[in-house]
Amino acid sequence: MPNTHPVDIPFHSILNHLDISALAADSTGLIAYATPKAERIFGFEPGRMHGLPLSEVLSDAFINDETDMDENENEKKAARLTLPDGSMNSVSHSPIVSNGATVGSLLTFHPDPSPEQVERTRTYRTLAEHMEAVFNASSDGIWLTDGRGVVLSINAASESLNSISADEVVGKPVADLVENGVIDRSATMEVIRKRRRVSVLQQVTRTGRQLIVTGTPTFDGDGNIRMVVLNERDITDLNELRTTLAQTRKAKEKAEAELTGMSLMELKKSHVVAESPAMRKAMATAQKLAQFETSEILLMGDSGTGKGLLAKFIHDTSPRRGKPFIQVNCATLPETLFEAELFGYEKGAFTGASEQGKSGLFELASGGTFFLDEVGEIPLDMQAKLLNCLDDHMYYPLGASKPKRMNCIIIAATNRDLETQVRKQAFRRDLLYRLNTFTVRIPPLRKRPEDVFELINHYLRQFNAAFRTAKRIGPAGMKLLQSHPFPGNVRELIGIIKKAVVICEDDLLDDYLRDIFEQTEDAVLENGTLPEEVARLERRMLRQAMEACSNTREMAGFLGVSQPTVVRKMHRYKLNNH
């Protein structure tokens, strides 16, 4: 077996290899031993200090200060000394005691740090204080482990998050914490295994809280993991907040849906009926635009579809509902007065101008809504000025040297195809792009059959109340109205109901309505072609048969044609069957 006993090394050989400055003196003050470093700093050749008195090496003041000790006093003293090389040293003086008696003294020299070293030490100390403050004050949990996964330190936040104390975990491998059920998984072990930053979702067994843990390795010069830094963040509250926000969002959407429903119910108060899906979609879009106070809304639809009512509805449901709603029909303004009406004018702006000047419609609409109906009728030269006003939100009244600010929502409406107008160079393309930022299309009444019944009842009630009558429409009259195409849309329907309520002597309006439609057809087709006259006659005879018969078989006998012919012609003329 190999020799397991250590080899004896001379004591002086050990001392000679120590990188310290030390002198040993006997009780008489003679130097008994000097380390090689002490010999160098005092400027002696090796071995030359042996036997020299300390008085020849050190200052008298230092010797007196250190040798005035009581011989029985075994205590360590310190002093400061300037060495021959000019450096300041702290000197430790310890007595050498043997068998209870002081037989000499040992002096150890510690050179003072340089100013650079002092500043470096101060910087390191400040940095350490800052790091410690960050470590302890962080609201996130922080763990430090060595390269083997042994816990070096944790901060107070981590103690709170994990419901543990530092004493429980410091010095222990994190693998033991997983095994003992303190945590359900270890980010540190994954970092050590993968040698890169790792983030894991961790469940704290004791508290039930959920943490997102990010482990980051640090490496030494050889590429070995020296330390792993863990950052823990509690996402339990975040998850709860996310759930609360989702619930709040759902509640908000439900409330908005309810408000939308309430607004649609209130449409009738604004003389707007929206029972059909197409009209409901248009009204929902209009309401959303109103809530956001969006400007440059273009309402498109046939004449008589209710564009003016929709514009008023947008205003009344917007935050500007208490402000002015100014409406102008662009087709009725004389071209020569267009600019003066829109922008106003100053005193003496032109011949015949009012002495006080006049506010324009834009100024009257300030804070509210300005509705430009029949916008397609604006003269071309005025289109450019209107575009500048919409772009800059500024305008000049006639005769004014200073501009005024436009502060109103712009809603425009037209029954024209503005794209066609642009191609004909009757409307500016750039103005069209400005006006149709948001477009709402109102379907014609013939495409909203669900609205016809409600519109009939709505205006029948309105005119009965206005004229103090009790007129009513029976099934035959209702079928007649619902089968009519209403080329004039809602405006035509309103006129028909009003005329019937005022003129008809009977409370039941069915016969009168039939006469109205027949007179209308006669008026429209009195100069018609042969096919048009034939169609008019067929339609009238079919309606008479509908009144006299209960089904298409009886109608065929009444008219002297086959039943398929009756069905085909009723379909052609959009007449409802019994």
Secondary structure, DSSP 4 states (H G I P E B T S, - for coil): ----SPPP--HHHHHHT--SEEEEEETTSBEEEE-HHHHHHHT--TTTTTT-BHHHHS-HHHHHHHH-S-TT----EEEEEE-TTS-EEEEEEEEEEETTEEEEEEEEEEEPPPHHHHHHHHHHHHHHHHHHHHHHH-SSEEEEEETTSBEEEE-HHHHHHHT--HHHHTTSBHHHHHHTTSBS--HHHHHHHHTS-EEEEEEBTTT--EEEEEEEEEE-TTS-EEEEEEEEEE-HHHHHHHHHHHHHHHHHHHHHHHHHHHHHHHGGGGT----SHHHHHHHHHHHHHHHTT---EEEE--TTS-HHHHHHHHHHTSTTTTS-EEEEEGGGS-GGGHHHHHHEE-TTSSTT--TT-EE-HHHHTTTSEEEEETGGGS-HHHHHHHHHHHHHSEE--BT-SS-EE--SEEEEEESS-HHHHHHTTSS-HHHHHHHTTEEEEPPPGGG-HHHHHHHHHHHHHHHHHHHT---B--HHHHHHHHH---TTHHHHHHHHHHHHHHH-SSSB-HHHHHHHHHHHHHHHHTT--HHHHHHHHHHHHHHHHHHH-SSHHHHHHHHTS-HHHHHHHHHHTTPPP-
